[in-house]
Structures are given as structure tokens and as C-alpha cells.
Amino acid sequence: MDWKLLQRLCTARGISGQEEEVRKIILEEIQPYATSIEITPLGSIIVFKKGAKRPRTKLMLNAHMDEVGMIVTDIADDGLLKFETVGGIDRRVLCGRPVTVGAGVGGVIGAKPIHLLEEEEKEKSVPVKELYIDIGAKDREEAERYVTPGDPVTFDSVFDTSHGMIKSRALDDRAGCAMLIRMIQSELKYDLYFVFAVQEETGLIGSRTAAFAVEPQAAIVLESTTAADVAGVDKENRVCCVGGGAVISFMDRRTIYDKEYYQLAFQAAKKAGVSCQPKRAVAGGNDAGAIHVSRGGVRTVAVSLPCRYLHSAVSLISQEDFISAQKLVCELADRIAGEEQDD
């Protein structure tokens, strides 16, 4: 498979509320294929694509454009930048990370040197309020030539496809966006709506407003979810595993998923000849939390990619899982839109 589209999406910078670069790429990819495109006041993209048939169920597929990151809050007299996190970042992954500030200013996240720490400090992660970003400016005046409070900060990362894996930042949820783009670029069996949502990481904002506008009867949410098949985690606590196929959730902290659609997802995977796995924990949340309670309620299912090191500078997914999830979602969309189920 050609991963150039996913690479373009993952290397674009777009923290919550500042998704313009990602939105531009998506629009370039879908405009020749979409029947209609609407940009909401908050910046989400709503796409309608006409298929060969009218659906029995009005279906909306959703993925979010934004990524976790940071935002500059202040510039100190010595030229160092103070910041806050945007979205749920584990502060343990921050110190020493190279970042890009604003329109392309390189920096590194710093903290008090280890040889100046007290013994008890060495065993603890550094609070965000004690971290800073160093862009090499000698003082506030020089830093202000390049940076202002409110500027976005994103991790610098790789995009690597070796060993059958994909390693990159922002796989949550640019992988989902890539799947939706490929569906829009293909021939569809049924009319479908697609949403590329803003601000998922800071409160499911874009999906909430887009679902209100579309008024779907059903929704499929494409996401990435934490894979815990890593060192130090017992087998029974691994939740889901990279290489095990797409992940289907029955419940998380925001949503109890439609039971029939949950079962239908496994049927669709079998029909498509791909693997899938249940998410064996009630944890986290995604855009389904806002979509399923929109207006009078929306029957919702989530299809996620198992992803190691979620919300960090470099995440990891399986190429095979991506391809399997794409096939599963296409089959599941046809079944929900056409109300087709196995006997």
C-alpha cells in the first residue's frame, strides 16, 4: 500500500483549534470526489458523497483532524517559553523532546538539569509548570521576534514504515482521516456522510456540532486506541494488541455502544476476511461520546486502530491493522446503511 497520503497527514501540524494545515490537505484530496462539502463555523469538514443507492439508514462516518500538543502561554525575561498541554499528554514523555513552535521555530523542552535535582526529585516526573521550551533566544526581546503567546507547539517526529509497522506522531487520528479520504475517493454502494472533526482532544467539540448539523441515524467513529501489549503489562491487562486487527469497543468512559452494531462489526470483519478484536477494558473515550447523544440520539459504533504510545511524540500502529480496519469499515458501512445483517 502507498503510505504517502498518511505521511502527508501525519507530518502536517494541527493541534486542537488550529487544524488549518490538516484541513487544507483533506480538502485537496476530496474535492474532485465529493458531492458536496461544508466547513462548519468551528472548522470541521462535512462531506456528502452520493453512492449507487439511497440508504435505508442515514449514516455518518467520523474521524478527527486534531492532535495533542502544546500552546505557548508566556515568554520569560531569559527568552524561555512557558506552555500548557493541549489534550491528554503524559508529562513523562515531554522533557528533552524536540518541538516546532508556531510557523516553524525549532525548540526543545527543557527542565532543571539532573545533576541539580534532589534525590526525591529524580524519581518523579517533572510537572508541566516546571518545564519550558528553549528556542535558543538570548532574552525575551529576541524570542518575541519569532514567537507569541497562543502559538501552537507540536512534537518533531519521524514517519517510518519499516518492519510492517508505521511509526509517527498524530496517528491519532490522521489514520482515521486517511481511511475516510480513501472511501470518499472510491465508488460507494450507498449515499454517505463523512465528518473530519476539529477539537476532539479538548472535549469532542467538532463532532458535537457536526452531528447536530448532519442529523444522522447512525454513526461509525474511526479512532486509534491504546494498545498495551508492551513490556511490564501482564497479558490479561493488555486491552488490545497491535497486529490483532481493528478494535471494537462495547463501552468506554463516554459511551455505551450500540449492541447490535458491536456484533455487526465482527460479522462484517468475517465477511471482509479480516481480523478484529474487542477492546477488553472500559477506558478512555472518543467522538462517539458527543455523537451518540446528539439530538434524539444516534446509534453508534467505534472502530479503532490498536496504537502503542498514544498521545506521545511517536506512536506505532501495524500496517496490516490499518488495511484490515479499512476493509472492515467499508463492509460495516454498507451493512448499516443498507440495514443488511447476517442471519
N, C-alpha and C positions, 0 to 999 in steps of 0.2 A: 504494500500500500504506500502511496505517496503521502508523506507526512508534512509537506510544505505548508499546507493550509494551517494545520495545527501549530506549526512553528511560528507562522506569522501572528497567530492569535496569542500564543503564549509569550512571545517576546514583545508584544505591544504592552504599553503600560496603562493601567486603568484601575486605580483604587476606587472604592465606593464613592460615588458622587462625581468622579472625574473619569468617566468611561469613554470620552470622545474618540480616542485613538482606536479603541476596540470597535466602537460603533462604526467608524469610517470603513474599517476592513470588512465588517459584516455586510454593510450596505453595498460595497463594491462587488462582493461575491454574489449577492442575492438579487440585485436589481434586474438583471436580464431574465430572471426566472419567476419572480413573484407576481401574483395577480394584482395585489395592492400592498402598499407599505405605509404605515403610520408611525410617526415619532410622538410619543406622549410628552406632556409638559415636563416630566421629570427626566426624560431621555431614553426610556425603554423603546424597543422596536416591536411593533405588532405587524405581523405579516399574514396575509391570506393567500393561500395557493390553491387554485382550482384543480380538482382531480377529475378522474374519469366519471365518477358517480357522486351524487349528493349523499351525504352521510345520514344515517338514522340518528346518530348521536353527535352533537356539536363538540368536537374535540380540540383542545388546546395543548400544544407541547411547549414546555418552558425550560430555558436554561438561563443562567445569569452571567452577565458580562464582567462584573466587578471582581476584584481580587483583594485580599487582605494586604495591608501595607502600613504606612505611617504618614503623618502630616506634621509639618513644621509649625511649632507654636510660638517660638521666640528665638531671638538671636542674642547671645550673651556678649558682653563687652570684649571678651577674648576671641570672638568670631565663631565660637562653637554654637551649634544649633540644638535647641531643645525640641522635643517632639512627643506626640502621643500616638498610640497604635490605632489603626482603623481596622476593625474586625478582630476576631479572636486569635491573636498571635500568642504563642507560648514564649514568654520573655526569655526562656533559657536559650532560644535559638538566635537571639539578637546580637549579643556582644561580639565584635570583630567582623561582622558581616559587611561586605561592600554593598553600597546602595547608590541609586541615582536620585538626585533631588531636582524637582522642577523639570525644566526643559532639557536637562542633560548634564547637570553638575554632579561630578563624581564625589563620593564621600565614603566614610567608614564609620560604623557605630562603635563608639569607644566607651570606656569606663575607667575607674581608678586602676592603676597597674597592679598586678597580682602581688608584687613584692612589697607593696604598701598596705596590703589588706591585713586586718586582724585575723587570727586563726578561725574564729567563728564565721567570719565573712566569706572565707574560702569555700565553705560547704554550702553556701546559699546562692540562688540565682539573684542577679542584680535587679532591683526594682527599676522600672522604666524611668522614674523621676531622677534616678542617679546616672542614667545613660545620656549620651549626647552624640551628635553627628559632627564629625570633623571633615570639613571640605578643604582644609589647608589654608583658610583665610587667617591673616595675622591679627585682625581685630573686627569689631562689629561693622565699621565703615566699609571695609573690603568685602565682607560677607554680604552686605546689603546690595552690592552691585550685581550679585548673582542670584540671591535667594530672598524670598519674602515669606512672612508667616502665612500659612494656608497652602504653601506649595506641597504637592504630593511627594512621597518618598516610596520607592519600590526597591525590592531586592535586586541585585545583579545576579544572574544565574546562567546556567548552561541550557542548551537543548540538545539532548543526546539520545540516540535511538539504538545504541549498541545492546547486544545480548537479548534482543527481543523485548526490551523494555523502553519506556520513554521517561527521561528524567528532565524536569523543567520546573520553573515556578509557574504559578497561575493555572495549573492543570485543573484546579477547582476554580471556575467551571468552564474554562475555554475548551476543554474536551467535549463538554456537552454542547457548547456553541458550534463546534465543528460538526458534530453529528446532525444538528438541526440544519446547518447550511447544506450539507450533503443531501438531506431529504428534500429541501426546497429545490435543489438543482436537479432532482430526479423526477420521473413521472410518478404521480400519486394515484392510488386507487380511489381515494375519497378526498373531497374538499377538507382542508385542514387549516387551522390557525397556529401560528408559531409566535412565541414571545421570547425576545432576548432582553432580560430584565436588568435594571440597574439596582444597586444598593441592597443586594441580598445579604451581604456580610454585616450590615449595620441595622438589620431589622426587617428584611423581606419587603422593602418599600416598593420597589418597582413592580414586583409580581402582584402585590396587593392592588395597586391602581390599574394595572393592565388587565387583570382578571375581572375587575369591576367593569372595564370598558368592553371586553370581549363577550362577557356573559356565557362562558362555556357550560356545557352539561357535564363534561368530564375533562380530566387533565392528566397528562403524563409529565412528570418532572424529571429532568435529566440532571444528575449531580455526580460529585465524587464524594466518597465516604471513607472514613478512617479504616485502613487495614492494619490489624495489629499482629500480623504474622512476622514478628521481629524478635530479636534476642531479648530475653528477660520476661517474655509473656508466655504463660502456660497455654497449652493447646486449647483447653476448654474456654479460655478467655480471649481468643483471637478475633472474635466478632465476624470477620470475613478475611479472605486471603487473596492476595494478588495471584492471578493465574486460575482462579476458581470460577471465572465468568462474572457477568453482571450481578449486582447485589439488589435484592428486592426486600424492601422494608415492610414489616407488618405494623410497626409503631415506633415513633420516636418521641422526643420531648415536646413536640408541637402538634403531632398528627397521629390519629389512628386511621390507618389507610383502609380503603375500601376492600373488604374481604374477598369479594368476587374478583375484583381486578388483580389482587395479590395472587390468587390462584391462577387467574388467566395468564399472568406473566410467565408462570412456569410452563403452562401449556404452550404459550407462544414460543418459548425457548426450545421446547421439544420439537415443535413443528419446524422451527428455523434450523434445527440441528446444532444448537449451541448450548454451552453450559451456562448455568446461573446458580446463585446461592442465596439463601436467606441471610439477612443481617441479624446475627444472633445476639442482639442487645437492644435495649431501649435507651437510646442516647442520641444527642445532637438534634439537628433539625435542619430544614431547608425551605425553599419557597412553597412547598406544599402546605406549610403551616398557615400561610396567608391565603393561598388559592382555595383550599377546601372549605373555607368559611366565607367565601365571597358571596354576596347577595344571599340567595336562598340555600346555598351550599353546592359544592362541586365534588362529584365522585373522583377520587384522586389516587394515583399510584406513582411511586418513585422508582426509577431505575438508575442505579448508581454504579460508578466505577470504583472498585477497591483501590485505595490510594495510600501508599506509605508516606509518612512525614507531611501530612496535610497541614496547610497554613504555615509553611516554612519557606526558606529560600529555595529549596529544591525538593519537589515531590517526585514520586515514582509510581507509574502505572504499567500494566502489561499491554503490549500491542495486541495480543490475542484477545484480551478482555475488551479492549476498545472495539475491535471488529465484531466480536460476539454481541456486545451491547448494541451496536448499530443495527445489526440484523434483528435482534430481539425487539427493539423499539419499533422498527418498521412493521414487523409482524403484529405486534401488540396494538399499534395504532390502527391497522386495518381491522383487527378484531373488535376493538372498542367502537370505532366509527361506524362499522357495519353491524355491530351487535352480534358478531359471529363467535360462537363458543363451541368447544368440543362437547360431544355427548358424554 
